[in-house]
Amino acid sequence: MPRLVVLALLLVPGAAAAQSVDARLNELQRSIAALSQQIEQLKVQDQQLQQRMEKMQKGFEQRIERLEKAPVKPTPRTGRSRH
């Protein structure tokens, strides 16, 4: 009987350590899942920002093109000379 008690005492810390490792692994898996979800959300946001930027860039290019093609209007002279 004493051998069983000693054996049981030796196994208890090992079991506790195994549970601690399992708990830590579960925590890490939850963290990884949460981080993966954040990455996916950031990818979507990045794609949306890229699309907005491309749309803005296209708009700017079209405006510049219209300005370059527009006739130049003479400016009225005020009679003052610029130095």
Distance bins in CASP14 RR format, pairs under 12 A and 6 or more apart:
PFRMAT RR
TARGET T0000
AUTHOR 0000-0000-0000
RMODE 2
METHOD distances of the structure
MODEL  1
1 7 0 0 0 0 0 1 0 0 0 0 0
1 8 0 0 0 0 0 1 0 0 0 0 0
2 8 0 0 0 0 0 1 0 0 0 0 0
2 9 0 0 0 0 0 1 0 0 0 0 0
3 9 0 0 0 0 0 1 0 0 0 0 0
3 10 0 0 0 0 0 1 0 0 0 0 0
4 10 0 0 0 0 0 1 0 0 0 0 0
4 11 0 0 0 0 0 1 0 0 0 0 0
5 11 0 0 0 0 0 1 0 0 0 0 0
5 12 0 0 0 0 0 1 0 0 0 0 0
6 12 0 0 0 0 0 1 0 0 0 0 0
7 14 0 0 0 0 0 1 0 0 0 0 0
8 14 0 0 0 0 0 1 0 0 0 0 0
8 15 0 0 0 0 0 1 0 0 0 0 0
9 15 0 0 0 0 0 1 0 0 0 0 0
9 16 0 0 0 0 0 1 0 0 0 0 0
10 16 0 0 0 0 0 1 0 0 0 0 0
10 17 0 0 0 0 0 1 0 0 0 0 0
11 17 0 0 0 0 0 1 0 0 0 0 0
11 18 0 0 0 0 1 0 0 0 0 0 0
12 18 0 0 0 0 0 1 0 0 0 0 0
12 19 0 0 0 0 0 1 0 0 0 0 0
13 19 0 0 0 0 0 1 0 0 0 0 0
13 20 0 0 0 0 0 1 0 0 0 0 0
14 20 0 0 0 0 1 0 0 0 0 0 0
14 21 0 0 0 0 1 0 0 0 0 0 0
14 22 0 0 0 0 0 1 0 0 0 0 0
15 21 0 0 0 0 0 1 0 0 0 0 0
15 22 0 0 0 0 0 1 0 0 0 0 0
16 22 0 0 0 0 0 1 0 0 0 0 0
16 23 0 0 0 0 0 1 0 0 0 0 0
17 23 0 0 0 0 0 1 0 0 0 0 0
17 24 0 0 0 0 0 1 0 0 0 0 0
18 24 0 0 0 0 0 1 0 0 0 0 0
18 25 0 0 0 0 0 1 0 0 0 0 0
19 25 0 0 0 0 0 1 0 0 0 0 0
19 26 0 0 0 0 0 1 0 0 0 0 0
20 26 0 0 0 0 0 1 0 0 0 0 0
20 27 0 0 0 0 0 1 0 0 0 0 0
21 27 0 0 0 0 0 1 0 0 0 0 0
21 28 0 0 0 0 0 1 0 0 0 0 0
22 28 0 0 0 0 0 1 0 0 0 0 0
22 29 0 0 0 0 0 1 0 0 0 0 0
23 29 0 0 0 0 0 1 0 0 0 0 0
23 30 0 0 0 0 0 1 0 0 0 0 0
24 30 0 0 0 0 0 1 0 0 0 0 0
24 31 0 0 0 0 0 1 0 0 0 0 0
25 31 0 0 0 0 0 1 0 0 0 0 0
25 32 0 0 0 0 0 1 0 0 0 0 0
26 32 0 0 0 0 0 1 0 0 0 0 0
26 33 0 0 0 0 0 1 0 0 0 0 0
27 33 0 0 0 0 0 1 0 0 0 0 0
27 34 0 0 0 0 0 1 0 0 0 0 0
28 34 0 0 0 0 0 1 0 0 0 0 0
28 35 0 0 0 0 0 1 0 0 0 0 0
29 35 0 0 0 0 0 1 0 0 0 0 0
29 36 0 0 0 0 0 1 0 0 0 0 0
30 36 0 0 0 0 0 1 0 0 0 0 0
30 37 0 0 0 0 0 1 0 0 0 0 0
31 37 0 0 0 0 0 1 0 0 0 0 0
31 38 0 0 0 0 0 1 0 0 0 0 0
32 38 0 0 0 0 0 1 0 0 0 0 0
32 39 0 0 0 0 0 1 0 0 0 0 0
33 39 0 0 0 0 0 1 0 0 0 0 0
33 40 0 0 0 0 0 1 0 0 0 0 0
34 40 0 0 0 0 0 1 0 0 0 0 0
34 41 0 0 0 0 0 1 0 0 0 0 0
35 41 0 0 0 0 0 1 0 0 0 0 0
35 42 0 0 0 0 0 1 0 0 0 0 0
36 42 0 0 0 0 0 1 0 0 0 0 0
36 43 0 0 0 0 0 1 0 0 0 0 0
37 43 0 0 0 0 0 1 0 0 0 0 0
37 44 0 0 0 0 0 1 0 0 0 0 0
38 44 0 0 0 0 0 1 0 0 0 0 0
38 45 0 0 0 0 0 1 0 0 0 0 0
39 45 0 0 0 0 0 1 0 0 0 0 0
39 46 0 0 0 0 0 1 0 0 0 0 0
40 46 0 0 0 0 0 1 0 0 0 0 0
40 47 0 0 0 0 0 1 0 0 0 0 0
41 47 0 0 0 0 0 1 0 0 0 0 0
41 48 0 0 0 0 0 1 0 0 0 0 0
42 48 0 0 0 0 0 1 0 0 0 0 0
42 49 0 0 0 0 0 1 0 0 0 0 0
43 49 0 0 0 0 0 1 0 0 0 0 0
43 50 0 0 0 0 0 1 0 0 0 0 0
44 50 0 0 0 0 0 1 0 0 0 0 0
44 51 0 0 0 0 0 1 0 0 0 0 0
45 51 0 0 0 0 0 1 0 0 0 0 0
45 52 0 0 0 0 0 1 0 0 0 0 0
46 52 0 0 0 0 0 1 0 0 0 0 0
46 53 0 0 0 0 0 1 0 0 0 0 0
47 53 0 0 0 0 0 1 0 0 0 0 0
47 54 0 0 0 0 0 1 0 0 0 0 0
48 54 0 0 0 0 0 1 0 0 0 0 0
48 55 0 0 0 0 0 1 0 0 0 0 0
49 55 0 0 0 0 0 1 0 0 0 0 0
49 56 0 0 0 0 0 1 0 0 0 0 0
50 56 0 0 0 0 0 1 0 0 0 0 0
50 57 0 0 0 0 0 1 0 0 0 0 0
51 57 0 0 0 0 0 1 0 0 0 0 0
51 58 0 0 0 0 0 1 0 0 0 0 0
52 58 0 0 0 0 0 1 0 0 0 0 0
52 59 0 0 0 0 0 1 0 0 0 0 0
53 59 0 0 0 0 0 1 0 0 0 0 0
53 60 0 0 0 0 0 1 0 0 0 0 0
54 60 0 0 0 0 0 1 0 0 0 0 0
54 61 0 0 0 0 0 1 0 0 0 0 0
55 61 0 0 0 0 0 1 0 0 0 0 0
55 62 0 0 0 0 0 1 0 0 0 0 0
56 62 0 0 0 0 0 1 0 0 0 0 0
56 63 0 0 0 0 0 1 0 0 0 0 0
57 63 0 0 0 0 0 1 0 0 0 0 0
57 64 0 0 0 0 0 1 0 0 0 0 0
58 64 0 0 0 0 0 1 0 0 0 0 0
58 65 0 0 0 0 0 1 0 0 0 0 0
59 65 0 0 0 0 1 0 0 0 0 0 0
59 66 0 0 0 0 1 0 0 0 0 0 0
59 67 0 0 0 0 0 1 0 0 0 0 0
60 66 0 0 0 0 0 1 0 0 0 0 0
60 67 0 0 0 0 0 1 0 0 0 0 0
61 67 0 0 0 0 0 1 0 0 0 0 0
61 68 0 0 0 0 0 1 0 0 0 0 0
62 68 0 0 0 0 0 1 0 0 0 0 0
62 69 0 0 0 0 0 1 0 0 0 0 0
63 69 0 0 0 0 0 1 0 0 0 0 0
63 70 0 0 0 0 0 1 0 0 0 0 0
64 70 0 0 0 0 0 1 0 0 0 0 0
75 82 0 0 0 0 0 1 0 0 0 0 0
END
